[in-house]
């Protein structure tokens, strides 16, 4: 499924504003992206399986998050990255 911002989303980590109606990346289920905080999955990225994005985490670029990965806190994942398996990231930037 492709995500669409249902409200203005202010990311406190990057100070970015994702306006209501912005089309984002792809998820395989409702639970892949938290509906609280300022987290966002930008166009070009995919979160699937049991993976979750929450807090102020940002996923951008050509990123795939899969398995039981949990990206939260102030994490920014960008570039050409695949994260799979049982991974927890909260404060690091991975490019």
C-alpha positions in Angstrom: 0.0 0.0 0.0 1.2 3.5 -0.7 0.9 5.9 2.3 -0.6 9.4 2.2 -0.3 11.9 5.1 -3.7 12.3 6.7 -2.5 15.3 8.7 0.4 17.7 8.7 3.3 15.9 10.2 6.1 17.9 11.8 9.3 16.0 12.3 11.0 17.4 15.4 14.3 15.8 14.5 14.8 17.3 11.1 12.3 20.2 11.5 10.7 19.0 8.2 7.0 19.5 7.6 5.2 16.8 5.6 1.9 18.5 4.5 -1.4 16.7 4.7 -2.0 14.9 1.4 1.7 14.2 0.7 2.2 10.8 -1.0 4.9 8.8 0.7 6.5 5.3 0.3 5.1 1.8 0.6 4.0 -0.4 3.5 2.6 -3.9 3.6 0.3 -3.3 6.6 -1.3 -0.6 8.7 1.1 -1.3 11.6 4.3 -0.6 9.7 4.1 3.2 10.3 3.2 4.7 13.6 0.4 7.3 13.5 1.9 9.3 16.4 5.1 11.4 16.4 6.8 12.8 13.3 7.9 9.6 11.6 7.6 9.3 7.8 8.5 7.0 4.9 9.3 9.0 1.9 8.6 8.0 -1.7 11.0 5.4 -3.0 11.2 3.5 0.3 9.4 0.4 1.5 8.6 -1.0 5.0 7.1 -4.5 5.1 6.8 -7.6 7.1 6.6 -7.0 10.9 9.0 -4.0 10.6 7.9 -0.7 12.2 8.8 3.0 11.9 7.9 5.2 14.9 9.0 8.2 17.0 10.8 10.8 14.8 12.4 8.3 12.5 12.7 9.2 8.8 13.1 6.6 6.0 14.2 8.2 2.7 16.0 7.2 -0.5 15.8 3.7 -1.9 15.5 2.0 1.5 13.8 -1.3 2.3 13.0 -2.2 5.9 11.8 -5.8 6.4 11.6 -8.6 8.9 11.3 -7.7 12.6 13.2 -4.4 12.3 12.2 -1.5 14.5 13.3 2.0 13.5 12.5 4.6 16.0 13.7 7.6 18.0 15.7 10.1 15.9 16.9 7.5 13.4 17.4 8.6 9.8 17.8 5.9 7.2 18.8 7.1 3.8 20.6 6.0 0.6 20.5 2.5 -0.9 20.0 0.4 2.2 18.2 -2.8 3.1 17.6 -3.6 6.7 16.2 -7.1 7.5 15.8 -9.4 10.4 15.7 -8.5 14.1 17.2 -5.0 14.1 16.5 -2.1 16.5 17.8 1.4 15.5 16.9 4.5 17.5 19.5 7.2 17.4 21.8 6.4 14.5 21.9 7.7 10.9 22.6 5.1 8.3 23.6 6.2 4.8 
